[in-house]
Amino acid sequence: GRLNADNARFLLLAVLIVLYMLCGAAVFSAIELPTEREAKERWEERLENFTRRHNLSRAELRRFLREYEEASVAGIRVDDIRPRWDFTGAFYFVGTVVSTIGFGMTTPATVGGKIFLIFYGLIGCAGTILFFNLFLERLITVIAYVMKSCHERQLRRKGVLPHNGRRGSGTSEVDSLAGWKPSVYYVMLILCVASLIISCCASAMYTPIEGWSYFDSLYFCFVAFSTIGFGDLVSSQNIRYESQGLYRFGNFVFILMGVCCIYSLFNVISIVIKQSINWILKKLDCRCCHRCQRKLFRSRRNVVMPGNVRSRRNISIETDAVNESDTDGRRLSGEMISMKDFLASNKVSLAIMQKQLSETANGYPRQTSSNSKQNGFSGGVGALAIMNNRLAETSVDR
């Protein structure tokens, strides 16, 4: 059933995420571990030289360094930086909280601040996620409107759609414009381009002002816009900038636009991943059950089957959802189906039954074939007649 399909999808996604994490851990360990070991060796050598030159013990020096680490957590640095908890610094901090970026450069040190952060972040993060979802809906609406307008313009050039905007006389292309939505791949491509443009423009601003390289600026844009927020690079931390007010406003705008675009892109990519998982499960299910279905069809050749199981060549858009539903498994396994599934899959049979019921009620003569008489099936009346005739046909085919 559907629950089993959801469980299979969940388990497959969990396995893929674990494998993805294992591969990522292996790659990062191979790349970063040698550099970490070299840095540790250089630091130990520098620490040894410093203690020997100034006649200090290792324990005293390490105690001093631990005190500096505690001061660094409170926002104290060797270089002059702006105050962390003035109003502008606090506003920058709450922006990193509600956007779930969390750089870690500024954190509350008091018990009251930590308690307030729990309740403040609970409401703020939920409201911001809701804002991002609404932003994605409106962005998709705008993209759908623009692409639909371009599609209508192409139809007008072909002469399918009148220039006055009214629909033509029953053309399928014009009818398909009703409820028209863009493909998820088009939306993903547009969001990728928009995110890339915003990141490049923001990096062009960060490089001269913060003194970073352009690649480091691109790295910071992805870490910040994706709300990962490592905190190794943080913008707007110096005590003074040229055009400080304009830079802080531009920094806020770029982070807001970037987070909205990347968050929307992640949602669209998750849809593509879900489609890929469904495709993998479908392929695995087809390979595992192909032989079983063949045996089942051979053993149930003479059984009255639903219409869409007997013939699946001409499948329309309307019936595609029904054919892909989990009722097919119940039909093939011989289990009972709902009345909705029965009506959807036996439209032709029901139409023939209505016709024969009408003929029987009006007293029209029924012609019984010699084949049915020879096989011992009587004509019957109404639904019983339909069933008998169907059984007669299957017995003749056999």
C-alpha positions in Angstrom: 0.0 0.0 0.0 0.9 3.7 0.1 2.3 3.3 3.6 4.7 0.7 2.5 5.8 2.8 -0.4 6.4 5.8 1.9 8.4 3.6 4.3 10.5 2.3 1.4 11.1 5.8 0.2 12.1 6.9 3.7 14.5 4.0 4.2 16.1 4.5 0.8 16.6 8.2 1.4 18.1 7.5 4.9 20.5 5.0 3.3 21.5 7.4 0.6 22.1 10.2 3.1 24.3 8.0 5.2 26.3 6.9 2.2 26.5 10.6 1.1 27.8 11.6 4.5 30.4 8.7 4.6 31.7 9.7 1.2 31.9 13.4 2.2 33.7 12.5 5.4 36.2 10.4 3.5 36.9 13.2 1.0 37.2 16.0 3.6 39.4 13.8 5.8 41.7 13.1 2.9 41.9 16.8 2.0 42.0 18.6 5.3 43.8 16.1 7.7 47.3 16.7 6.3 46.9 20.4 6.6 45.7 20.1 10.2 48.7 17.9 11.1 51.1 20.4 9.6 49.5 23.3 11.4 49.7 21.4 14.7 53.4 20.7 14.2 54.1 24.3 13.4 52.2 25.5 16.5 54.0 23.1 18.8 57.3 24.2 17.4 56.4 27.9 17.8 55.1 27.3 21.4 58.3 25.5 22.3 60.4 28.4 21.0 58.3 31.0 22.7 58.5 29.3 26.1 62.3 28.9 25.8 62.9 32.4 24.7 60.9 34.0 27.5 61.7 31.5 30.1 58.1 30.4 30.7 56.7 27.1 31.6 54.3 25.3 29.3 51.6 25.2 32.0 51.6 28.9 32.5 51.4 29.7 28.8 48.6 27.2 28.2 46.7 28.7 31.1 47.0 32.2 29.5 45.9 30.9 26.2 42.8 29.3 27.8 41.9 32.6 29.3 42.2 34.3 25.9 39.9 31.6 24.5 37.3 32.5 27.1 37.6 36.2 26.2 37.3 35.3 22.6 34.0 33.6 23.2 32.7 36.8 24.8 33.7 38.8 21.7 37.1 40.0 22.6 39.7 39.9 19.8 43.4 41.0 19.4 42.5 43.4 16.6 40.0 46.3 17.1 36.5 45.3 16.1 33.2 46.9 16.6 31.2 46.2 19.8 29.3 43.0 19.6 26.3 44.0 21.7 25.6 47.6 20.6 22.2 48.0 18.8 23.7 47.4 15.3 25.7 44.4 16.5 22.6 42.9 18.3 20.5 43.4 15.2 23.1 41.6 13.1 23.0 38.8 15.8 19.2 38.4 15.8 19.4 38.3 12.0 21.7 35.3 12.1 19.4 33.7 14.7 16.0 33.9 12.9 17.6 33.0 9.6 19.2 30.0 11.3 22.7 31.0 10.0 24.3 31.1 13.4 27.8 32.2 12.6 29.0 31.8 16.2 31.0 35.0 16.4 28.5 36.5 18.8 26.8 34.4 21.4 25.0 35.3 24.6 27.2 34.9 27.7 24.6 35.5 30.4 22.0 33.1 31.7 19.2 35.5 31.0 20.4 36.0 27.4 20.5 32.2 26.8 17.0 31.7 28.2 15.6 34.6 26.1 17.4 33.2 23.0 15.6 29.9 23.4 12.1 31.4 23.2 13.1 34.2 20.8 14.6 31.7 18.4 11.7 29.3 18.6 9.2 31.9 17.3 11.7 33.8 15.1 12.9 30.7 13.2 9.4 29.4 12.7 8.2 32.8 11.3 11.2 33.1 9.0 10.8 29.6 7.6 7.1 30.5 6.9 8.4 33.6 5.2 10.7 31.6 3.0 7.9 29.2 2.1 5.6 32.1 1.1 8.5 33.6 -0.8 9.0 30.3 -2.8 5.2 30.2 -3.6 5.2 33.7 -4.9 8.4 33.2 -6.8 7.0 30.1 -8.5 3.8 32.1 -9.3 5.8 34.8 -11.0 7.9 32.3 -12.9 4.7 30.5 -14.0 3.1 33.8 -15.1 6.2 34.8 -17.2 6.6 31.4 -18.8 2.9 31.1 -19.5 3.0 34.5 -21.2 5.9 33.4 -23.3 4.1 30.2 -24.2 0.9 32.1 -25.2 3.0 34.5 -27.3 4.5 31.5 -29.2 1.0 30.1 -29.8 -0.1 33.5 -31.1 2.8 33.5 -33.6 1.8 30.0 -34.7 -1.8 31.2 -35.2 -3.2 28.7 -32.6 -4.3 31.4 -30.1 -6.1 34.5 -31.3 -4.4 37.9 -30.8 -7.3 39.2 -28.7 -6.5 36.7 -25.9 -9.6 34.6 -26.3 -9.4 30.9 -26.8 -9.8 29.3 -30.1 -12.4 26.8 -31.1 -11.5 23.7 -29.1 -7.8 23.4 -29.9 -5.9 21.1 -27.5 -2.9 23.4 -27.1 -5.1 26.3 -26.0 -7.0 24.1 -23.6 -3.8 22.9 -22.1 -3.0 26.5 -20.9 -5.6 26.2 -18.2 -3.8 25.4 -15.0 -0.5 25.5 -16.8 2.5 25.3 -14.4 6.3 25.4 -15.2 8.5 22.3 -14.9 10.4 21.8 -11.7 13.6 21.7 -13.8 12.9 25.2 -15.2 12.4 26.6 -11.7 15.6 24.9 -10.5 17.5 26.4 -13.4 16.2 29.9 -12.8 16.9 29.7 -9.1 20.4 28.4 -9.8 21.1 31.4 -12.1 19.6 33.9 -9.6 21.6 32.5 -6.7 24.8 32.6 -8.8 24.2 36.2 -9.9 23.5 37.3 -6.3 26.6 35.5 -5.0 28.8 37.0 -7.7 27.5 40.5 -7.0 27.9 40.1 -3.2 31.4 38.7 -3.6 32.4 41.7 -5.8 31.3 43.9 -2.8 33.0 41.8 -0.1 36.4 41.4 -1.8 37.5 45.0 -1.6 35.7 46.0 1.6 36.5 43.0 3.8 39.9 42.3 2.2 39.0 38.7 1.2 40.0 37.0 -2.0 37.2 36.6 -4.5 37.0 32.8 -3.9 36.8 33.3 -0.2 34.0 35.7 -0.8 32.1 33.2 -2.9 32.7 30.6 -0.1 31.3 33.0 2.5 28.3 33.6 0.3 27.4 29.9 0.0 28.0 29.3 3.7 25.9 32.2 4.7 23.1 31.9 2.1 22.7 28.2 2.8 22.4 29.0 6.6 25.3 26.7 7.3 27.2 29.5 9.1 30.6 28.1 10.1 31.8 31.5 11.4 35.3 31.3 10.0 34.5 34.3 7.7 31.9 36.8 8.9 31.1 40.1 7.2 30.7 43.5 8.8 32.9 42.8 11.8 35.5 45.6 11.5 35.1 48.7 13.7 35.1 51.1 10.7 34.3 50.8 7.0 34.2 53.3 4.2 30.6 54.2 3.6 29.7 52.1 6.6 25.9 52.7 6.5 25.6 51.9 2.8 27.8 48.7 3.2 25.8 47.4 6.1 22.5 48.0 4.2 23.9 46.2 1.2 25.2 43.4 3.3 21.7 42.9 4.8 20.0 43.0 1.4 22.4 40.5 -0.2 22.1 38.1 2.8 18.3 38.3 2.7 18.1 37.8 -1.1 20.7 35.0 -1.0 19.0 33.1 1.8 15.6 33.3 0.1 17.0 32.0 -3.2 19.2 29.3 -1.8 16.4 28.1 0.5 14.0 28.0 -2.4 16.6 26.2 -4.5 17.0 23.6 -1.7 13.3 22.9 -1.7 13.2 22.5 -5.5 16.2 20.2 -5.4 14.5 18.1 -2.7 11.6 17.6 -5.1 14.0 16.4 -7.8 15.6 14.0 -5.3 12.2 12.7 -4.3 11.4 12.0 -8.0 14.8 10.3 -8.4 14.1 8.1 -5.4 10.6 7.2 -6.8 12.2 6.3 -10.1 14.8 4.1 -8.3 12.1 2.3 -6.3 10.0 1.9 -9.5 12.9 0.3 -11.3 13.7 -2.0 -8.4 10.1 -3.0 -8.1 9.8 -3.7 -11.8 12.9 -5.9 -11.8 11.9 -7.8 -8.7 8.2 -8.3 -9.6 8.4 -8.7 -13.4 8.6 -12.5 -13.3 5.9 -12.7 -10.6 3.5 -10.5 -12.6 4.0 -12.7 -15.7 3.1 -15.8 -13.7 0.1 -13.9 -12.2 -1.2 -12.8 -15.6 -0.9 -16.3 -17.0 -2.7 -17.9 -14.1 -5.5 -15.2 -14.2 -6.0 -15.0 -17.9 -9.7 -16.0 -17.8 -10.6 -13.8 -14.8 -12.5 -10.6 -15.2 -9.8 -7.9 -14.8 -10.2 -4.1 -14.7 -10.0 -2.3 -18.0 -6.7 -0.6 -17.3 -5.0 -3.8 -16.4 -6.1 -5.5 -19.6 -5.0 -2.7 -21.8 -2.4 -0.1 -20.9 -1.4 1.2 -24.3 -3.5 4.4 -24.5 -3.1 6.2 -21.1 -4.3 9.8 -20.9 -3.2 12.4 -18.5 -6.4 12.1 -16.5 -5.9 8.3 -15.9 -2.2 8.6 -15.3 -2.7 9.2 -11.6 -5.0 6.3 -11.3 -2.7 4.0 -13.1 0.3 5.0 -10.9 -1.7 4.6 -7.7 -1.3 1.7 -5.3 -4.5 0.1 -6.4 -2.7 -1.7 -9.2 -1.0 -3.9 -6.7 -4.3 -4.8 -5.1 -5.9 -5.5 -8.5 -3.0 -7.8 -9.6 -3.0 -9.6 -6.2 -6.7 -10.3 -6.4 -7.6 -8.2 -3.4 -10.8 -6.2 -3.2 -10.8 -2.7 -4.7 -12.9 0.3 -3.8 -15.9 1.4 -5.7 -14.0 4.5 -6.9 -11.2 2.4 -8.4 -13.8 0.0 -10.0 -15.7 2.9 -11.7 -12.5 4.5 -12.9 -11.2 1.3 -14.5 -14.4 -0.1 -15.9 -16.0 2.9 -17.7 -16.5 1.0 -20.9 -18.0 -2.0 -19.2 -20.4 0.1 -17.2 -21.5 1.9 -20.4 -22.3 -1.4 -22.1 -24.2 -2.6 -19.0 -26.3 0.6 -19.0 -27.1 0.0 -22.6 -28.2 -3.6 -22.1 -30.2 -2.6 -19.0 -32.0 0.0 -21.1 -32.7 -2.6 -23.9 -34.0 -5.1 -21.3 -36.3 -2.6 -19.7 -37.7 -1.4 -23.1 -38.4 -5.0 -24.2 -35.9 -5.1 -27.1 -35.0 -8.6 -28.3 -31.6 -9.8 -27.1 -29.5 -11.8 -29.5 -27.7 -14.6 -27.8 -24.7 -16.0 -29.7 -24.4 -19.6 -30.5 -21.1 -19.7 -28.7 -22.7 -18.8 -25.4 -25.3 -21.5 -25.8 -22.7 -24.0 -26.7 -20.7 -23.2 -23.6 -23.7 -23.4 -21.4 -24.0 -19.7 -20.4 -27.5 -18.4 -20.4 -28.2 -14.8 -21.4 -29.5 -13.5 -18.1 -30.7 -10.0 -17.4 -28.7 -6.8 -16.6 -25.5 -7.1 -14.7 -25.8 -10.9 -14.6 -26.0 -10.9 -18.4 -22.8 -8.8 -18.7 -21.0 -11.2 -16.4 -22.2 -14.3 -18.2 -21.2 -12.8 -21.6 -17.8 -11.9 -20.3 -17.3 -15.4 -18.9 -18.4 -16.8 -22.2 -15.9 -14.8 -24.1 -13.1 -15.8 -21.9 -14.0 -19.4 -22.2 -14.1 -19.2 -26.0 -10.6 -17.6 -26.0 -9.4 -20.4 -23.9 
